[in-house]
Amino acid sequence: MTLIIVILAAALGCSENTDLATTAADRPVPEPINLLLPKTVRIHPFTGTRSFDEAGGIRGIDVRIEAVDHYGDPTKAFGQMRFELFRFKPNSTDPKGKRIAVWEESTIAPKKNLVHWDKITRTYEFKLQWDSPIPVGRKFVLQAVFTSPFTERMFAERVFISGQ
């Protein structure tokens, strides 16, 4: 895994301003290293609303993202994460209602990548702050979009109930 980080860091440089407008075809990754890159991402079940300060009350979402490689194993993911929170729309084939929040987080730079990486769960952790309290017991839809110059764009979606 360390070898992959070193190779990707060398390919990226250590700049935070890496251009993510390029596609996977623009930056081909040699075989067999390409098999260790994320193939899918998922929102881990540990994701939920949390209080991030001593004042109490639910003030954000603790999101855990698991990147999975070609073999089905958790792996590192260098790129950009976009999180969108929607109201839950019941009795619909698409449960996303009105979008109520958006967050952008980067894992492209090796140092920033390690800040979000949790070695125990082998997931990325993002503490998404929200200005107003989140009502307990309300359903929401969280969508995560992962964009990387090394892979195709990936999507994950999860319905959750605040306070659980």
Backbone torsions as a table, in degrees:
resi	resn	phi	psi	omega
1	MET	NA	-37.7	178.7
2	THR	-61.7	-39.2	178.8
3	LEU	-60.5	-40.3	179.2
4	ILE	-63.1	-44.2	-179.8
5	ILE	-61.1	-44.2	-179.6
6	VAL	-63.5	-44.4	-179.6
7	ILE	-64.3	-45.9	-179.8
8	LEU	-67.1	-37.9	177.8
9	ALA	-63.2	-40.8	178.1
10	ALA	-65.8	-39.3	179.5
11	ALA	-68.0	-34.9	-177.9
12	LEU	-85.2	-29.5	-164.5
13	GLY	79.9	179.7	-177.8
14	CYS	-105.5	19.1	-178.2
15	SER	-81.4	142.9	173.7
16	GLU	-75.4	-17.1	-171.8
17	ASN	-96.6	31.6	178.8
18	THR	-63.1	134.0	-177.1
19	ASP	-75.0	114.7	-179.7
20	LEU	-91.0	4.8	179.3
21	ALA	-74.2	-15.9	177.8
22	THR	-72.9	158.7	-179.3
23	THR	-108.3	174.7	179.1
24	ALA	-58.4	-34.6	-179.7
25	ALA	-68.3	-26.6	179.9
26	ASP	-73.8	-26.4	-178.7
27	ARG	-129.5	73.9	-178.5
28	PRO	-65.3	139.8	178.5
29	VAL	-104.2	129.5	-175.7
30	PRO	-66.0	150.9	173.6
31	GLU	-73.5	147.1	-2.1
32	PRO	-90.3	4.8	-178.4
33	ILE	-60.2	-32.2	179.9
34	ASN	-59.3	-25.2	179.3
35	LEU	-72.2	-16.8	-179.0
36	LEU	-94.3	-4.9	176.4
37	LEU	-78.2	159.4	178.8
38	PRO	-59.2	135.0	173.6
39	LYS	-103.4	-33.7	176.3
40	THR	-144.3	161.6	170.8
41	VAL	-126.6	151.2	176.3
42	ARG	-141.3	152.0	175.2
43	ILE	-85.6	115.5	-174.6
44	HIS	-68.3	148.4	179.3
45	PRO	-61.1	-17.8	177.1
46	PHE	-70.5	-8.0	179.5
47	THR	-65.9	136.7	177.4
48	GLY	-177.0	173.4	179.0
49	THR	-77.5	146.2	-176.8
50	ARG	-145.4	164.6	168.9
51	SER	-100.0	125.9	-177.6
52	PHE	-103.1	1.7	179.5
53	ASP	-136.0	176.2	-177.2
54	GLU	-78.9	-11.8	-178.3
55	ALA	-70.7	-18.4	179.6
56	GLY	82.8	-179.0	-176.9
57	GLY	80.0	149.1	-179.4
58	ILE	-78.0	119.1	-175.7
59	ARG	-124.2	11.5	179.7
60	GLY	179.1	-177.4	-178.9
61	ILE	-121.8	126.5	175.5
62	ASP	-92.7	102.3	-174.7
63	VAL	-99.0	132.9	173.9
64	ARG	-115.0	124.4	179.4
65	ILE	-115.4	128.9	176.5
66	GLU	-109.3	122.4	173.9
67	ALA	-96.0	134.2	-175.2
68	VAL	-121.2	131.4	-178.3
69	ASP	-85.2	-175.2	-177.7
70	HIS	-58.7	-29.0	-178.5
71	TYR	-88.3	-2.6	-178.8
72	GLY	87.6	13.3	-179.6
73	ASP	-100.5	149.0	174.4
74	PRO	-61.9	141.5	-178.3
75	THR	-144.2	171.4	176.3
76	LYS	-79.2	153.6	-178.5
77	ALA	-135.8	114.2	178.8
78	PHE	-100.5	115.1	-178.3
79	GLY	172.0	-150.3	-177.5
80	GLN	-123.0	131.7	176.0
81	MET	-106.9	133.5	174.3
82	ARG	-121.3	126.9	179.3
83	PHE	-113.5	134.2	176.9
84	GLU	-128.2	132.1	179.2
85	LEU	-109.6	130.5	-178.0
86	PHE	-123.0	152.2	168.8
87	ARG	-67.4	149.8	178.1
88	PHE	-82.3	133.0	178.3
89	LYS	-110.6	104.6	-177.8
90	PRO	-69.7	158.4	174.8
91	ASN	56.1	42.3	-179.2
92	SER	-138.3	148.6	177.1
93	THR	-69.0	-27.4	174.0
94	ASP	-112.4	108.1	-174.1
95	PRO	-74.5	-5.0	-178.1
96	LYS	-78.1	120.6	173.5
97	GLY	-95.5	-139.5	-178.8
98	LYS	-66.8	135.2	175.9
99	ARG	-74.6	131.4	-176.4
100	ILE	-118.3	-12.1	178.0
101	ALA	-161.2	152.1	177.4
102	VAL	-139.8	137.1	175.2
103	TRP	-132.2	145.4	175.4
104	GLU	-120.7	131.8	177.7
105	GLU	-136.5	140.8	-178.8
106	SER	-108.5	140.7	171.9
107	THR	-127.9	21.6	-174.6
108	ILE	-76.3	-39.8	179.3
109	ALA	-80.6	135.7	-177.1
110	PRO	-53.6	-41.8	-179.5
111	LYS	-66.6	-41.9	178.8
112	LYS	-67.6	-35.6	178.5
113	ASN	-59.8	-44.5	-178.7
114	LEU	-69.5	-27.2	177.5
115	VAL	-61.1	-38.8	-177.0
116	HIS	-90.1	-14.7	-175.1
117	TRP	-77.1	130.6	175.4
118	ASP	-107.6	110.5	-175.9
119	LYS	-65.3	-28.3	-177.2
120	ILE	-73.9	-50.0	-178.0
121	THR	-89.6	-10.7	-177.3
122	ARG	55.9	44.0	176.6
123	THR	-131.0	166.2	171.0
124	TYR	-93.9	137.4	179.9
125	GLU	-113.8	130.0	177.9
126	PHE	-129.0	125.6	177.8
127	LYS	-99.2	99.3	-176.1
128	LEU	-90.3	108.9	-177.0
129	GLN	-78.7	146.6	177.2
130	TRP	-131.5	135.7	-174.1
131	ASP	-65.2	-41.9	-176.9
132	SER	-104.4	158.0	178.8
133	PRO	-61.4	145.5	178.0
134	ILE	-95.1	122.7	-179.4
135	PRO	-61.4	133.2	179.2
136	VAL	-73.4	140.7	176.2
137	GLY	86.3	2.9	179.9
138	ARG	-94.9	140.4	178.6
139	LYS	-84.6	140.7	176.2
140	PHE	-134.6	162.4	173.3
141	VAL	-117.9	125.2	177.3
142	LEU	-108.6	128.2	176.9
143	GLN	-117.5	134.7	176.0
144	ALA	-117.9	135.9	177.8
145	VAL	-124.5	123.0	179.1
146	PHE	-108.1	125.7	178.4
147	THR	-122.1	132.5	-178.6
148	SER	-144.4	148.3	175.0
149	PRO	-72.7	-5.5	-175.8
150	PHE	-107.4	-13.4	-175.9
151	THR	-138.1	170.9	172.2
152	GLU	-72.5	160.4	176.9
153	ARG	-66.6	139.9	-177.5
154	MET	-125.9	147.5	-178.0
155	PHE	-126.8	147.0	172.2
156	ALA	-142.8	149.6	-178.3
157	GLU	-144.4	143.2	-179.7
158	ARG	-149.1	134.7	172.8
159	VAL	-92.8	132.6	177.5
160	PHE	-142.2	162.2	179.6
161	ILE	-108.6	126.4	-178.8
162	SER	-63.7	143.1	-178.8
163	GLY	88.9	-3.2	179.3
164	GLN	-113.5	NA	NA
